[in-house]
Amino acid sequence: MTDQPIDQSTVSTVSTDAATAGPARTITHPGAAVPRAFTQDELGWLPWLEPADEATLTERQWAGLVDRSRAKSDYFRLLVRDPDILRARTLTDKDVFYNAADGLPRAERELAAAATSRFNGCIFCASVHARFATHHSKRHDDVQRLLDEGIDAVQDAAWRALIDAAVALAATPSRLAPEHLEALRAAGFDGQAVSDVIHSAAFFNWANRLMLSLGEPERPIAAS
């Protein structure tokens, strides 16, 4: 710790790699085409802090990315300023959403993330996970209804139970009540599937706040 005042124009992390690279500059994006409605379109993302330079990433930072292709993303190059936390975050993400051999199908894991993002107002995250939910479920209209009409839009019993549980958890963990779990079980979700609903919603309840704090979505120029 230091007794010197913090310069609010810069941000540094506890990571050795970040400290070596220097503090991140704040960034503004005047005139950006920021979407104001939820969509399944593919969106860009504009950081408010300077991402790390791909050309100068250290081996520790490459390890933190887990997938080297993520170095092309401003979001992950921003998070990689603290590579150890990013690595833990990414491995958790992969286990929650891609380890779908048992328990909840991938489509419903993505739906839980999309519903959480819709409730929290994260347009970027909602777009990504709504697209995945549509891809894996082949239920475009039902997913789009969630985006257009909100978390209370008409859904079948299974998706209604899942959305209600995810949103209750997103509002505050104590709001997830026995009746939410009973509705999931009544809709055919076994214990592992219920656990997957909780993990998918909980992860994105945290991830939404991170993304909303660090930047904003951008509609690609071609789609504006």
N, C-alpha and C positions, 0 to 999 in steps of 0.2 A: 504493500500500500504506500501511497505518497500523500504528503500534506499539500502538494502544489495543486492549484485549481485545474479542473478538467477543461480542456479546449473543446467546446461543444461542436466545433466544425470538423473534428476528426474523431474516429472511433478505432480503438485497438483492442485486441483480444489477448487472452493469456497464452495463446499459442506461440511457441518459439518461431515458427515459420511466419506467422502474421507479423510478429514484432520485427523480424528481419526484413520483411517486405515493406515495412513502414505503415503508418495509419491509413485507413481508407478515407478518400475524399467523399463528401456528400455530392450528390448529383441531382439535377433537376431536368425535367423533360417538358419544356414549354411547347404547347401545340400538339402533344401526344394524343392519338386517337384512342382515348380510354373508353372501353365499352361500359354502358350503364345498365345493360340488361343481361340476364343469364342466357347462355348459349352453349350449344354443343360444337360450335366452330372452334378451330384451333387458334389460340391466341398467343401473342408474344407477351413478354414480361420485362418491365423496365425497373432496374434496381435504383434505389435511392442512395446507396453506398457503392463505392467503386469495387467491382469484382477483382480478384487476383488476376494477374497477367498469365495467360496460359504458357507463354514462352519461358516464364521464370518459376514455374511450379517446381517444388522440391519433391524428392522421392516420397517423403512423408505425406505431402499433399496429394500426390498421385494415389497413394495407398488409401487416403481418406476418401477419395472419389469413388472407390470400389470399381466402378466402370469407367474406363478412361474416356469413353465417348462423352461422358457428362462434362468434360472440360469445355465443350462447346456451348454450354448453358451458362448464361450470366448468373442465374440463381445458384447453381452449384459452385461456380467459381467464387461467388461471394461467401457461401457457407464454408468453402474449403480454407478460408482464412483461419478457421479452427478445425484442422483436419481430423483430430481424434474424435471430436463430437460428431462431425459429419459422418465419419465411418460408422459410428454406433447408430446414428440416425438412419443411414442407408441400409444397413444390415437388418435393422428392425423393420423398416419399410418393406424390404424384399420378403422377409419372413411372414409378415402380416398379409401381404397381398398376393404373393406368388406361390406360397406353399399350400396349394389348394387340393392336394391329393385326398385329404380327409376334411370333414367338417363342411363349412359353408362354401358353396360354389363361388367361383371368381366373380360372376356377375353380381351376386348379392354383396360381396365384399366391396365392390366398386360402388354399388348403390348406397351402401352405408356411408362411404366417403363422400359421395355426391350429395346425399341428404344433409350430412353434417355441414358441408361447405355451403349449401343453399341456405341453411339456417344461420350460419355465421356471416354470410354476405361475402364469401370469397369467390368472386366471379371466375378467377383463373382456375383455382382448384376444382370448382364445380364443373367447368368446361372439360377439363381433363378426365375426371372420373365419370362424368355423365357419358362421354364418348366411350369409355371402356365398358360401362354398364350396358350401353346399347350394343356394342360389339359382341359382348359375351352372352347377352340375354336375347338379342334380336327383337327387343321391345322398345323401338325408338319412340313411339308415341307416348308410352307410359313414362319413359324417362323425361321426355320433353315436357310432359304435363307437370312433372315435379319442378322443372325449371321455370315454366311459365306461370303456374298457379300457386306454387309454393308447397310447403311441407304438408299442408292439409288437403292437397288435391286427391281426388278419388283414385284409389289403387285397389288391387285385389288383397285378400286377407293377409297373405304372407308378406307382401311388400308393405302393406299398411303397418303390420306389427314391427317389421324391421325399421321402417322410417321413424315410427313413434319411439322405439327404443333408442335409436341413434340420436334423435333430437333431444330426448330427455337427458341423455348423458352429456350432450353438448351444452345444454343450458346450465347444468351443474350436476356433478356426479350423484349427489343425493336425490336428484329428481328421478333417477332410474329406479323404479319401484318394482315390487314383486309382480304386479299386474302386467308390466311390460314383459317380464320373463315368461309369465304364464301365457300371454298372447303369442309369443314366439313359439313356445312348445305346442300350443294348440294349432298353430299353423304348420307344424311338422318339423320344426328345427330341433335337432338333438342337442345334447349338452355341448359338444364340440362346436357345433354351428352357432349356438348362442354365444359361446366364448369368442368366436370369430367376429360376430357382430360387434361385440363390445370392443375388441381390439381394433377393428377397422375404424369405428367411430371415434374411439379415444385417440388413436394416432392422428387422425385428421383434425380433431378438435384442437390439438396442439399445433399441427402443421399449418392450419389456416392462420392462426395467430402469428406464426413466424413469417409467413408470406405477406400477410396484410401489413406487418410492421416494417418490412424491408423493401417494398416496391409496389408497383401497380401493374395491372394487365394492360396490354396494348392490342388493339385490333390491327392486324397487318394491313398495310396501305392498300393492297389489292382487294381486300375485303371491305374497306371503308366506304 
